[in-house]
Amino acid sequence: MSDKERAILLLDAVPEVKIECVIAYMQGIIAGAGVKEPNVDTLVAFSEGDKMLEEGTGQRYTDTKALFADLED
């Protein structure tokens, strides 16, 4: 029996009241299936963040209120 066949058998055993949880979980798995590597913009942002950590630059926040106050300006 293949893994897929086993999964289908298990799915048949899931009570109807819990099937929505299983569907949501499966949709999450499928949605992330194509994402394997960060895109160029993300890699650049990682690099900038690493540089800021090394140099001790950049703005640091101790709470979200201050962060969101700066974002509103």
CYANA upper distance limits for C-alpha pairs under 8 A (distance plus 0.5 A):
  1 MET  CA      5 GLU  CA      6.63
  1 MET  CA      6 ARG  CA      7.20
  2 SER  CA      6 ARG  CA      6.81
  3 ASP  CA      7 ALA  CA      6.63
  4 LYS  CA      8 ILE  CA      6.77
  5 GLU  CA      9 LEU  CA      6.81
  6 ARG  CA     10 LEU  CA      6.71
  7 ALA  CA     11 LEU  CA      6.53
  8 ILE  CA     12 ASP  CA      6.72
  9 LEU  CA     13 ALA  CA      7.11
 10 LEU  CA     14 VAL  CA      7.11
 14 VAL  CA     18 LYS  CA      7.10
 14 VAL  CA     19 ILE  CA      6.82
 15 PRO  CA     19 ILE  CA      6.95
 16 GLU  CA     20 GLU  CA      8.48
 18 LYS  CA     22 VAL  CA      7.33
 19 ILE  CA     23 ILE  CA      6.68
 20 GLU  CA     24 ALA  CA      6.63
 21 CYS  CA     25 TYR  CA      6.67
 22 VAL  CA     26 MET  CA      6.64
 23 ILE  CA     27 GLN  CA      6.60
 24 ALA  CA     28 GLY  CA      6.74
 25 TYR  CA     29 ILE  CA      6.89
 26 MET  CA     30 ILE  CA      6.75
 27 GLN  CA     31 ALA  CA      6.49
 28 GLY  CA     32 GLY  CA      6.88
 29 ILE  CA     33 ALA  CA      6.68
 30 ILE  CA     34 GLY  CA      8.37
 38 PRO  CA     42 THR  CA      6.30
 38 PRO  CA     43 LEU  CA      6.87
 39 ASN  CA     43 LEU  CA      6.85
 40 VAL  CA     44 VAL  CA      6.68
 41 ASP  CA     45 ALA  CA      6.74
 42 THR  CA     46 PHE  CA      6.67
 43 LEU  CA     47 SER  CA      6.71
 44 VAL  CA     48 GLU  CA      6.69
 45 ALA  CA     49 GLY  CA      6.61
 46 PHE  CA     50 ASP  CA      6.66
 47 SER  CA     51 LYS  CA      6.70
 48 GLU  CA     52 MET  CA      6.70
 49 GLY  CA     53 LEU  CA      6.74
 50 ASP  CA     54 GLU  CA      6.73
 51 LYS  CA     55 GLU  CA      6.63
 52 MET  CA     56 GLY  CA      6.16
 52 MET  CA     57 THR  CA      5.43
 52 MET  CA     58 GLY  CA      6.49
 53 LEU  CA     57 THR  CA      7.18
 61 TYR  CA     66 ALA  CA      7.11
 61 TYR  CA     67 LEU  CA      6.69
 62 THR  CA     66 ALA  CA      8.18
 63 ASP  CA     67 LEU  CA      7.31
 64 THR  CA     68 PHE  CA      6.58
 65 LYS  CA     69 ALA  CA      6.55
 66 ALA  CA     70 ASP  CA      6.78
 67 LEU  CA     71 LEU  CA      6.83
 68 PHE  CA     72 GLU  CA      6.73
 69 ALA  CA     73 ASP  CA      7.27
